[in-house]
Amino acid sequence: MSRKPVAASIYLQTVNGYLMEPALTTGISRLACTEDDCRLHIAEKKNSGTLWATSFEVWLQCRRSLKCNAPWTVEDRSPGQTTYRATFDEIKDGASLVDAIKQMLATPES
């Protein structure tokens, strides 16, 4: 089965996010899906009170039906495309976030 790259956009806004950027961009550039038009959007959200406390909102649009386990939910089902969403509050490094996305892409709905 052929694997295609996942198109991605990343929005970072804190020191912590910028420190994670190299691991995020490297890891995300290696993500792949068996369907065309798989898209990923990652937005860092600053938690009040500190520059270091952040959470990440992740949206994944895919033509495949994927099995949703917490923290992932189905945000929208359109013909030929499903949008999945997750909030990650305790991510300490970019590799952990990429691993969570990679795991989601690897769990087709049975």
C-alpha positions in Angstrom: 0.0 0.0 0.0 1.4 3.4 -1.0 1.9 6.0 1.8 1.5 9.7 1.2 2.9 12.6 3.3 0.5 14.3 5.7 0.2 18.1 5.0 0.7 20.0 8.2 0.5 23.5 9.7 1.9 24.4 13.2 1.0 27.5 15.2 3.3 28.1 18.2 3.2 31.0 20.7 5.3 30.3 23.7 9.0 29.7 24.6 8.1 26.1 25.3 6.5 25.6 21.9 9.5 27.2 20.1 11.8 24.9 21.9 9.7 21.9 20.7 9.7 23.2 17.1 12.6 21.2 15.7 11.3 17.9 17.0 7.8 18.7 15.9 8.8 19.7 12.3 11.1 16.7 11.9 8.6 14.2 13.3 5.6 15.6 11.4 7.6 15.6 8.1 7.9 11.8 8.5 4.1 11.2 9.1 2.3 9.4 6.3 -1.2 8.1 5.5 -2.5 5.6 2.9 -5.0 8.2 1.6 -4.6 11.4 -0.2 -5.4 14.8 1.3 -4.6 13.9 4.9 -4.1 17.2 6.8 -2.9 18.0 10.2 -3.1 21.3 12.2 -1.4 21.8 15.5 -2.1 24.9 17.6 -0.3 25.6 20.9 -2.4 27.3 23.5 -0.7 29.2 26.3 -2.0 28.3 29.8 -2.3 31.3 32.0 0.3 32.0 34.6 3.6 30.9 33.0 5.5 30.8 29.8 6.2 27.1 30.1 2.7 25.7 30.7 1.1 24.9 27.3 -1.4 22.6 25.8 -1.9 21.6 22.2 -5.0 21.4 20.1 -4.6 19.0 17.2 -7.0 18.5 14.2 -6.5 15.7 11.8 -8.5 15.5 8.6 -8.4 12.1 6.9 -10.4 10.2 4.3 -9.9 7.0 6.3 -12.1 6.1 9.2 -9.8 6.0 12.3 -10.6 4.5 15.7 -10.9 7.2 18.3 -9.5 6.6 21.7 -9.1 9.4 24.3 -8.1 12.1 23.9 -9.3 11.9 20.2 -12.9 12.7 19.2 -14.7 13.0 15.9 -15.3 16.7 15.3 -16.9 16.4 11.9 -17.9 13.7 9.4 -18.3 14.9 5.8 -18.7 12.7 2.8 -15.2 11.3 2.1 -13.5 13.2 5.0 -13.5 13.0 8.8 -12.0 15.6 11.1 -10.6 14.3 14.4 -9.7 16.5 17.3 -7.6 16.1 20.5 -6.3 18.3 23.2 -3.0 17.4 24.8 -2.5 19.1 28.2 0.6 17.2 29.4 2.9 17.1 26.4 6.5 17.8 27.5 8.3 17.4 24.2 7.6 17.4 20.5 8.4 13.7 20.0 5.6 12.8 22.4 3.0 14.8 20.4 4.2 13.3 17.1 4.0 9.8 18.6 0.4 10.4 19.7 -0.5 11.6 16.2 1.3 8.6 14.6 -0.6 6.2 16.9 -3.9 7.8 15.7 -3.0 7.4 12.1 -2.1 3.7 12.7 -5.5 2.7 14.2 -8.0 2.2 11.4 -11.6 1.6 12.5 -12.4 -2.0 12.2 
